[in-house]
């Protein structure tokens, strides 16, 4: 296995592309995907209600927990309860990958770091490890924790239509 840890993605670009194809997100969407830890297949996706950019005051811990609650709801929709075992990862079989879809450069921002923090406090107790957060823009993608990036996949800008 080429991954440094069992919960890291081997081929992040391929997994992100699969997430984008399944969820069909728009700008401002935050997608949570359940990815099988062994096969790296995307098992399911969920778009949370909160859109980015998050309000500035949410960058202070404890101000608003609605993103944590949204992650908890997504985990409950996507995964069964976690049953503890003494195997690798305590018996977890999946990873929750978060994809933040926005305009701008493919570099991390306050919104992606808010996702990292709010996953930590989501207390979902489901069969999935809180994995990395990726940003996807028209310029490409980037991972926060694994620091990988690329030009593809990327969000395709939709043409602006005007009434004639």
Protein Blocks (a to p, Z undefined) as FASTA:
>chain_A
ZZfbfkbcfblmlmmmmmmmmnopaehiacdddddfklopafbdcddfbdcdddfklmpg
hkacklmmmmmmmmmmmpccddddfbehhlpabdcddddddedjddddfklmmmmmmmmm
nonopacdddddddddfkbccdfklopacfbdcdddddddddZZ
